């Protein structure tokens, strides 16, 4: 009757959640917005931090800013391709109906 509790597999969970974010248009676009907002926060932190005194922290802020920006750009490119694919499928359906 009592089923043993399954251990959480981090890799499997990450793959499934990434697929969910990529497949849903609204979630994908909200993720892009969040990534850009976080990138702006890291950019502001990197500008404010004195790199002469805290070189490692400033470098980490710049790296995080770049990472979030690249994430947003890659999601935007994927979104562009997904919208084009959807519009092509819709256009082909309309041509078949006519």
PyMOL commands that set and color helices and strands:
alter all, ss='L'
color gray80, all
select helices_A, chain A and resi 10-23+25-48+55-97
alter helices_A, ss='H'
color red, helices_A
deselect
rebuild
show_as cartoon
